[in-house]
Amino acid sequence: MRAQARRAGLALACFFAHILAVHAKGGPPMITDDPGTPGDGQWEINGAYFEDRTALARDRSFPHIDFNYGLGDHIQLKYETGYLVSSGSGIDGSKRDVDDSLLGIKWRFLDQDKAKVDVSMYPQLDLVNSKRSVWRGVAERGPNLLLPVEVAHTFGSITLVSEVGYQYSTEKPNDWVAGLLGAFEFTKKLELMAEIRSVSERFLNGGDLIVNVGLRQEFVEHLKLIAAAGTGLRNGTDTTRFLGYLGFQFFTGQ
């Protein structure tokens, strides 16, 4: 089963790499991020319903908010949190409370126009908002730290976006994370996206392997519908069965 999942993941990665023309950024509604930043003094604000389901648990976050601000042309500041509802096996009914806060700072230190590749570092720190939410089993005990690097390069009409990082966790084993993302500009207002994402204790070996597809549809200037749905390729009790994201993205500037 692991060999089949590994072959499926490799096939999907090759598929994305060769036929997806990318004109969009990573980030919401997708998991994998890219080196892009909002721009000096500009905002990107995402508000959504988010769901994450395994064989044993179902987590729903609404409202799920994600604020991003451009500090200069190469730095992005991030704040993300949500109101989380957890249910599933071993949980009496459902539990709800404020989720942890995620703070991040992205620094794009190489640009493709000068270095032929965009590269960024994006450390993100997960902090507990409420000890009650941890005690009730809604939020994870922190702090937790993610240290990823994002790389993007354009080959004519094709661009590849990849992200690799290490997740330091307080109450569970540390994990490697890796993602490959692509997007197709179907029209000037519609972007179609796809990604493959690995989360595992050993790099690209075991753990959770997720396939996710999504879209961004512009309604009016500076406002987009963003949506994604995904599933896991492995059948463990704690691996992903379903991911869902539906919301809006507001941004300023170009």
C-alpha positions, 0 to 999 in steps of 0.5 A, a space after each residue: 500500500 505504501 509503494 502504491 501511494 508513493 508511486 501515485 504521489 510521484 505520478 501526480 508530482 510529474 503531472 503538476 510539473 509538466 502541464 500546469 501553467 502557473 499564474 497564481 500564488 500559493 497560500 489560501 485556499 491551498 496548503 502550500 505557500 510561495 515566495 510572493 508577498 502582498 507588496 509594500 503597505 498592501 493587505 491580503 485578508 482571507 475569511 473562510 470555513 475550513 474543515 479537516 477530517 480523519 477517520 477518528 476526528 472532524 475539525 471545523 473552523 468558522 470563521 477562519 481568518 488570515 491577515 497578511 500585510 506587506 512590509 516593504 516589497 519583500 516581507 510579509 507579516 501574517 496572523 491567522 486564527 479561527 473558532 474551532 469545533 471538534 467532534 469524532 470518536 471518543 468525543 462526547 458531542 462536540 467541543 468548541 473554542 478559539 483555536 491557536 494563533 499563528 504568527 508568521 514573517 515571510 522574507 523573499 531574499 531572491 527574485 527571479 528577475 535578478 537571480 532566476 529564481 524566487 526564494 523565501 523563508 517563512 518561519 511561523 509560530 503557533 501560540 495558545 490563545 486559551 489554556 481552556 481550549 487546550 484542556 478541552 482538546 480543541 486546540 493543540 498545546 504550544 508553542 509549535 514552530 514551522 520553518 519552511 523555505 519556498 522556491 518558485 521558477 517560471 519556465 515560459 508559461 509554466 511555473 513550479 512552486 515548491 515548499 519544504 520545511 520542518 515542524 517542531 511540535 510540543 506534544 507530538 513528534 516533529 514532522 517534515 513538510 513538503 509541497 508542490 503546487 501549480 495553478 492554471 489561469 483559465 481566464 483573467 478572473 479564474 485560477 485553477 490550482 492543484 497541489 500535492 503535500 507530504 507530512 511525515 516524520 521521515 522526509 517524504 516517507 510515510 505519514 500523510 500524503 494529501 492531494 488538493 485542488 482549488 480555485 480563485 474566482 474574482 467577482 469584483 476588483 480586489 475580491 475573490 471567491 476561494 475554494 479547495 477540496 482534498 483527500 489523503 492517499 493513505 488510509 491510517 486512522 490519523 491521516 487525512 480523509 477530507 480537506 475543505 476550504 470555502 471563503 473570500 479573499 480581499 486584497 489591496 493594490 495591484 
